Amino acid sequence: MKSSHQIELTAGIFLLLAIAALVFLALQATDRGVASGDGYRIEASFINVGGLKPRAKVALGGVTIGQVESISLDPESFEALVVMRIAAQFDDLPEDSSASILTSGILGDQFVGIEPGGSPEPLVDGDRLMLTNSALQLEQLISRYLFNSEEEE
């Protein structure tokens, strides 16, 4: 028969391992899988970023290739300026690529979707994407649908 100290020690070790596993899972769930130090930065201006947040993923064809570093307001154009870090392994994106703010699911998080262009010149550190599509807001879509349906009747 084991002493009560051995049972308590075993239970305590098991509890610590369970807590460590939960912390590890929480960190893995919030990590977007892109190293923050590698890669290059690009910028894009949007009229409306909706609920886009820093550390949101940047995806190309559904594959995460980077993350949003910061979102700020351009004082001259009054547009949202989104700075993204793209992983170094994706250094051959064409310079005429476009960016859209998309939603993963109906109520999901928003992310930046990159659509590659056809230019032979690649994006480099500090480049700005010129073709952007802002976030669609559900309220605007509903009001457009309601007002357009009333006009037709």
GROMACS elastic network, one bead per residue, 0.5 to 0.9 nm:
[ bonds ]
;  ai    aj funct       b0    kb
    2     5     6  0.81410   500
    2     6     6  0.63832   500
    2     7     6  0.69580   500
    3     6     6  0.54615   500
    3     7     6  0.66801   500
    3     8     6  0.88517   500
    4     7     6  0.51404   500
    4     8     6  0.61186   500
    4     9     6  0.85129   500
    5     8     6  0.50664   500
    5     9     6  0.59746   500
    5    10     6  0.84823   500
    6     9     6  0.50525   500
    6    10     6  0.60646   500
    6    11     6  0.85170   500
    7    10     6  0.51190   500
    7    11     6  0.60938   500
    7    12     6  0.85039   500
    8    11     6  0.50549   500
    8    12     6  0.60076   500
    8    13     6  0.85984   500
    9    12     6  0.50113   500
    9    13     6  0.61700   500
    9    14     6  0.85188   500
   10    13     6  0.51872   500
   10    14     6  0.61097   500
   10    15     6  0.85554   500
   11    14     6  0.50477   500
   11    15     6  0.60925   500
   11    16     6  0.86593   500
   12    15     6  0.50350   500
   12    16     6  0.62113   500
   12    17     6  0.86325   500
   13    16     6  0.50911   500
   13    17     6  0.61578   500
   13    18     6  0.85613   500
   14    17     6  0.51329   500
   14    18     6  0.61644   500
   14    19     6  0.86870   500
   15    18     6  0.50499   500
   15    19     6  0.62239   500
   15    20     6  0.86111   500
   16    19     6  0.51043   500
   16    20     6  0.61179   500
   16    21     6  0.85574   500
   17    20     6  0.50162   500
   17    21     6  0.60894   500
   17    22     6  0.86252   500
   18    21     6  0.50560   500
   18    22     6  0.62514   500
   18    23     6  0.87108   500
   19    22     6  0.50814   500
   19    23     6  0.62314   500
   19    24     6  0.85844   500
   20    23     6  0.51373   500
   20    24     6  0.61263   500
   20    25     6  0.86308   500
   21    24     6  0.50504   500
   21    25     6  0.61515   500
   21    26     6  0.85829   500
   22    25     6  0.50993   500
   22    26     6  0.61108   500
   22    27     6  0.86216   500
   23    26     6  0.50801   500
   23    27     6  0.61987   500
   23    28     6  0.85920   500
   24    27     6  0.52000   500
   24    28     6  0.61590   500
   24    29     6  0.86043   500
   25    28     6  0.50437   500
   25    29     6  0.60352   500
   25    30     6  0.86804   500
   26    29     6  0.51407   500
   26    30     6  0.63919   500
   26    31     6  0.86293   500
   27    30     6  0.53463   500
   27    31     6  0.60361   500
   28    31     6  0.51283   500
   28    32     6  0.80150   500
   28    33     6  0.82842   500
   29    32     6  0.77683   500
   30    33     6  0.88943   500
   31    34     6  0.77893   500
   31    55     6  0.85983   500
   32    35     6  0.85709   500
   32    55     6  0.74749   500
   32    56     6  0.77371   500
   32    57     6  0.64626   500
   32    64     6  0.77673   500
   32    66     6  0.79810   500
   32    67     6  0.72134   500
   33    64     6  0.78535   500
   33    65     6  0.87758   500
   33    66     6  0.82453   500
   33    67     6  0.89729   500
   34    37     6  0.88529   500
   34    38     6  0.83182   500
   34    57     6  0.89218   500
   34    64     6  0.79376   500
   34    65     6  0.71539   500
   34    66     6  0.58207   500
   34    67     6  0.71192   500
   34    85     6  0.88185   500
   34    86     6  0.82230   500
   34    87     6  0.64705   500
   35    38     6  0.58160   500
   35    39     6  0.80368   500
   35    66     6  0.83277   500
   35    87     6  0.71221   500
   36    39     6  0.78178   500
   36    66     6  0.86440   500
   36    67     6  0.83674   500
   36    69     6  0.88074   500
   36    85     6  0.74389   500
   36    87     6  0.82610   500
   37    40     6  0.88729   500
   37    85     6  0.88308   500
   37    87     6  0.88663   500
   38    85     6  0.82859   500
   38    86     6  0.81097   500
   38    87     6  0.60583   500
   38    88     6  0.58605   500
   39    66     6  0.84285   500
   39    85     6  0.63653   500
   39    86     6  0.53065   500
   39    89     6  0.74329   500
   39    90     6  0.80730   500
   39    91     6  0.76733   500
   39   125     6  0.83449   500
   40    84     6  0.82617   500
   40    85     6  0.55223   500
   40    86     6  0.54203   500
   40    87     6  0.67196   500
   40    88     6  0.64982   500
   40    91     6  0.78449   500
   40   123     6  0.88837   500
   40   124     6  0.68828   500
   40   126     6  0.74921   500
   41    69     6  0.86325   500
   41    83     6  0.67078   500
   41    84     6  0.55375   500
   41    86     6  0.62042   500
   41    87     6  0.89953   500
   41   124     6  0.77545   500
   41   125     6  0.50470   500
   41   126     6  0.54880   500
   41   127     6  0.74372   500
   42    82     6  0.84265   500
   42    83     6  0.58646   500
   42    84     6  0.54069   500
   42    85     6  0.64922   500
   42    86     6  0.75033   500
   42   123     6  0.78774   500
   42   124     6  0.75734   500
   42   125     6  0.61487   500
   42   126     6  0.50735   500
   42   127     6  0.50487   500
   42   128     6  0.56154   500
   42   129     6  0.72680   500
   43    81     6  0.68256   500
   43    82     6  0.56230   500
   43    84     6  0.61539   500
   43    85     6  0.88645   500
   43   126     6  0.68623   500
   43   127     6  0.63075   500
   43   129     6  0.61784   500
   44    80     6  0.82807   500
   44    81     6  0.58792   500
   44    82     6  0.53490   500
   44    83     6  0.66762   500
   44    84     6  0.81825   500
   44    98     6  0.89224   500
   44    99     6  0.73959   500
   44   127     6  0.86922   500
   44   128     6  0.54557   500
   44   129     6  0.50127   500
   44   130     6  0.68651   500
   44   131     6  0.81931   500
   44   132     6  0.70500   500
   45    48     6  0.88931   500
   45    74     6  0.82563   500
   45    79     6  0.60535   500
   45    80     6  0.55230   500
   45    82     6  0.61751   500
   45    83     6  0.88850   500
   45   128     6  0.81632   500
   45   129     6  0.77177   500
   45   130     6  0.77873   500
   45   131     6  0.88011   500
   45   132     6  0.70202   500
   45   134     6  0.88464   500
   46    49     6  0.61860   500
   46    79     6  0.57377   500
   46    80     6  0.52060   500
   46    81     6  0.65721   500
   46    82     6  0.76125   500
   46   100     6  0.86793   500
   46   101     6  0.86647   500
   46   132     6  0.63914   500
   46   133     6  0.68744   500
   46   134     6  0.54283   500
   46   135     6  0.83130   500
   47    78     6  0.80626   500
   47    79     6  0.50900   500
   47    80     6  0.61764   500
   47    81     6  0.89954   500
   47   132     6  0.89012   500
   47   133     6  0.82484   500
   47   134     6  0.59038   500
   47   135     6  0.83913   500
   48    79     6  0.73920   500
   48    80     6  0.67005   500
   48   101     6  0.88939   500
   48   133     6  0.87618   500
   48   134     6  0.52156   500
   48   135     6  0.58702   500
   48   136     6  0.83230   500
   49    52     6  0.56319   500
   49    53     6  0.86762   500
   49    71     6  0.87878   500
   49    80     6  0.67731   500
   49    82     6  0.85491   500
   49   101     6  0.67966   500
   49   110     6  0.88205   500
   49   134     6  0.60064   500
   49   135     6  0.54523   500
   49   136     6  0.87613   500
   50    53     6  0.89234   500
   50   101     6  0.82077   500
   50   110     6  0.79469   500
   50   134     6  0.79569   500
   50   135     6  0.55269   500
   50   136     6  0.74989   500
   50   137     6  0.70100   500
   51   109     6  0.75892   500
   51   110     6  0.63187   500
   51   111     6  0.89765   500
   51   135     6  0.83584   500
   52    56     6  0.67813   500
   52    68     6  0.87149   500
   52    71     6  0.83909   500
   52   101     6  0.77268   500
   52   109     6  0.75308   500
   52   110     6  0.52845   500
   52   111     6  0.63625   500
   52   112     6  0.82188   500
   52   135     6  0.86129   500
   53    56     6  0.56593   500
   53    68     6  0.74006   500
   53    69     6  0.88684   500
   53    70     6  0.79024   500
   53    71     6  0.73383   500
   53   109     6  0.88481   500
   53   110     6  0.78095   500
   53   111     6  0.82505   500
   54    57     6  0.87099   500
   54    67     6  0.77235   500
   54    68     6  0.50850   500
   54    69     6  0.54326   500
   54    70     6  0.52542   500
   54    71     6  0.65672   500
   54    82     6  0.87941   500
   54    83     6  0.89939   500
   54    84     6  0.89651   500
   55    58     6  0.89460   500
   55    66     6  0.89384   500
   55    67     6  0.53452   500
   55    69     6  0.59456   500
   55    70     6  0.78590   500
   55    84     6  0.89120   500
   56    66     6  0.86377   500
   56    67     6  0.54703   500
   56    68     6  0.52680   500
   56    69     6  0.81899   500
   56   109     6  0.80179   500
   56   110     6  0.71229   500
   56   111     6  0.55062   500
   56   112     6  0.75816   500
   57    64     6  0.62300   500
   57    65     6  0.76354   500
   57    66     6  0.59668   500
   57    68     6  0.62862   500
   57    84     6  0.89827   500
   57   110     6  0.82816   500
   57   111     6  0.53500   500
   57   112     6  0.65157   500
   57   113     6  0.85198   500
   58    63     6  0.83011   500
   58    64     6  0.56969   500
   58    65     6  0.57721   500
   58    68     6  0.66678   500
   58    84     6  0.74782   500
   58    85     6  0.83448   500
   58    86     6  0.77027   500
   58   111     6  0.59994   500
   58   113     6  0.58606   500
   58   114     6  0.71076   500
   59    62     6  0.54687   500
   59    63     6  0.51309   500
   59    65     6  0.53766   500
   59    66     6  0.68537   500
   59    67     6  0.82811   500
   59   111     6  0.74651   500
   59   112     6  0.62757   500
   59   114     6  0.60528   500
   59   115     6  0.89613   500
   60    63     6  0.53104   500
   60    64     6  0.64686   500
   60    65     6  0.65654   500
   60   112     6  0.86888   500
   60   113     6  0.58434   500
   60   114     6  0.50490   500
   60   115     6  0.65211   500
   60   116     6  0.79609   500
   61    64     6  0.83605   500
   61   113     6  0.77211   500
   61   114     6  0.77168   500
   61   115     6  0.77489   500
   62   113     6  0.79566   500
   64    67     6  0.79175   500
   65    85     6  0.85795   500
   65    86     6  0.58240   500
   65    87     6  0.57989   500
   65    88     6  0.89659   500
   65    89     6  0.84923   500
   65    90     6  0.69511   500
   66    84     6  0.69425   500
   66    85     6  0.54124   500
   66    87     6  0.54648   500
   66    90     6  0.89954   500
   67    83     6  0.88454   500
   67    84     6  0.56858   500
   67    85     6  0.55646   500
   67    86     6  0.67616   500
   67    87     6  0.86123   500
   67   111     6  0.85941   500
   67   112     6  0.83537   500
   68    71     6  0.77277   500
   68    82     6  0.69958   500
   68    83     6  0.60110   500
   68    85     6  0.63114   500
   68    86     6  0.87922   500
   68   111     6  0.83633   500
   68   112     6  0.79656   500
   69    82     6  0.76127   500
   69    83     6  0.54762   500
   69    84     6  0.51836   500
   69    85     6  0.63132   500
   70    81     6  0.81195   500
   70    82     6  0.59374   500
   70    83     6  0.52730   500
   70    84     6  0.71552   500
   71    80     6  0.66446   500
   71    81     6  0.56604   500
   71    83     6  0.64119   500
   72    79     6  0.84971   500
   72    80     6  0.56587   500
   72    81     6  0.51903   500
   72    82     6  0.66257   500
   72    83     6  0.85055   500
   73    76     6  0.87788   500
   73    77     6  0.84246   500
   73    78     6  0.60559   500
   73    79     6  0.57844   500
   73    81     6  0.56760   500
   73    82     6  0.86625   500
   74    77     6  0.56983   500
   74    78     6  0.51292   500
   74    79     6  0.54600   500
   74    80     6  0.60324   500
   74    81     6  0.59032   500
   75    78     6  0.53706   500
   75    79     6  0.78233   500
   76    79     6  0.81367   500
   77    80     6  0.86117   500
   78    81     6  0.89159   500
   84   112     6  0.89575   500
   86    89     6  0.83903   500
   86    90     6  0.68706   500
   86    91     6  0.78134   500
   87    90     6  0.57639   500
   87    91     6  0.74234   500
   88    91     6  0.54812   500
   89    92     6  0.81748   500
   90    93     6  0.64506   500
   91    94     6  0.89180   500
   91   122     6  0.69846   500
   91   123     6  0.69911   500
   91   124     6  0.74948   500
   92    95     6  0.87714   500
   92   120     6  0.88738   500
   92   121     6  0.80687   500
   92   122     6  0.50087   500
   92   123     6  0.67997   500
   92   124     6  0.87428   500
   93    96     6  0.85151   500
   93    97     6  0.71276   500
   93   116     6  0.64703   500
   93   117     6  0.79771   500
   93   119     6  0.88750   500
   93   120     6  0.89374   500
   93   121     6  0.81746   500
   93   122     6  0.51688   500
   93   123     6  0.57207   500
   93   124     6  0.88327   500
   94    97     6  0.56319   500
   94   116     6  0.60906   500
   94   117     6  0.55699   500
   94   118     6  0.62677   500
   94   119     6  0.52229   500
   94   120     6  0.61872   500
   94   121     6  0.56694   500
   94   123     6  0.57742   500
   95    98     6  0.87749   500
   95   116     6  0.82919   500
   95   117     6  0.71421   500
   95   118     6  0.82746   500
   95   119     6  0.62052   500
   95   120     6  0.78221   500
   95   121     6  0.57650   500
   95   124     6  0.79963   500
   95   127     6  0.79784   500
   95   128     6  0.85654   500
   95   129     6  0.74173   500
   96   116     6  0.71555   500
   96   118     6  0.68067   500
   96   119     6  0.59709   500
   96   121     6  0.83684   500
   96   122     6  0.84568   500
   96   123     6  0.81735   500
   96   129     6  0.70159   500
   96   130     6  0.73936   500
   96   131     6  0.76279   500
   97   114     6  0.67475   500
   97   115     6  0.55378   500
   97   118     6  0.77075   500
   97   119     6  0.82580   500
   97   123     6  0.85093   500
   97   129     6  0.66628   500
   97   130     6  0.80749   500
   97   131     6  0.71629   500
   98   113     6  0.82541   500
   98   114     6  0.57070   500
   98   115     6  0.50957   500
   98   116     6  0.64611   500
   98   117     6  0.70380   500
   98   129     6  0.61816   500
   98   130     6  0.69504   500
   98   132     6  0.55962   500
   98   133     6  0.80260   500
   99   112     6  0.63826   500
   99   113     6  0.55743   500
   99   115     6  0.62112   500
   99   116     6  0.87795   500
   99   129     6  0.70354   500
   99   130     6  0.84695   500
   99   131     6  0.64391   500
   99   133     6  0.63719   500
   99   134     6  0.86529   500
  100   111     6  0.82985   500
  100   112     6  0.55835   500
  100   113     6  0.51289   500
  100   114     6  0.65452   500
  100   115     6  0.79838   500
  100   131     6  0.85233   500
  100   132     6  0.55475   500
  100   134     6  0.60856   500
  100   135     6  0.72506   500
  101   110     6  0.66023   500
  101   111     6  0.57059   500
  101   113     6  0.61287   500
  101   114     6  0.89396   500
  101   132     6  0.82777   500
  101   133     6  0.64695   500
  101   134     6  0.56511   500
  101   136     6  0.79627   500
  102   109     6  0.85053   500
  102   110     6  0.54997   500
  102   111     6  0.54505   500
  102   112     6  0.60384   500
  102   113     6  0.63472   500
  102   134     6  0.84642   500
  102   135     6  0.64410   500
  102   136     6  0.79235   500
  103   106     6  0.70291   500
  103   107     6  0.76596   500
  103   108     6  0.59552   500
  103   109     6  0.57942   500
  103   111     6  0.62591   500
  103   112     6  0.86227   500
  103   135     6  0.82306   500
  103   136     6  0.87392   500
  104   107     6  0.75327   500
  104   109     6  0.57190   500
  104   110     6  0.62147   500
  104   111     6  0.74670   500
  105   109     6  0.77352   500
  105   110     6  0.89697   500
  106   109     6  0.89516   500
  110   135     6  0.84065   500
  116   119     6  0.88350   500
  117   120     6  0.89346   500
  118   121     6  0.87648   500
  119   122     6  0.74562   500
  123   126     6  0.84604   500
  123   127     6  0.62769   500
  123   128     6  0.85297   500
  123   129     6  0.88434   500
  124   127     6  0.57655   500
  129   132     6  0.70993   500
  133   136     6  0.88140   500
  136   139     6  0.88287   500
  136   140     6  0.76447   500
  136   141     6  0.76109   500
  137   140     6  0.54425   500
  137   141     6  0.64967   500
  137   142     6  0.88401   500
  138   141     6  0.51364   500
  138   142     6  0.61864   500
  138   143     6  0.86234   500
  139   142     6  0.51911   500
  139   143     6  0.61445   500
  139   144     6  0.85344   500
  140   143     6  0.51468   500
  140   144     6  0.60191   500
  140   145     6  0.84857   500
  141   144     6  0.51385   500
  141   145     6  0.61324   500
  141   146     6  0.86059   500
  142   145     6  0.50796   500
  142   146     6  0.61023   500
  142   147     6  0.85727   500
  143   146     6  0.50136   500
  143   147     6  0.59593   500
  143   148     6  0.82677   500
  144   147     6  0.52728   500
  144   148     6  0.58488   500
  144   149     6  0.83265   500
  145   148     6  0.52526   500
  145   149     6  0.60095   500
  145   150     6  0.86407   500
  146   149     6  0.52469   500
  146   150     6  0.63087   500
  146   151     6  0.88208   500
  147   150     6  0.51857   500
  147   151     6  0.63327   500
  147   152     6  0.88426   500
  148   151     6  0.52131   500
  148   152     6  0.64359   500
  149   152     6  0.53102   500
  149   153     6  0.67356   500
  150   153     6  0.54707   500
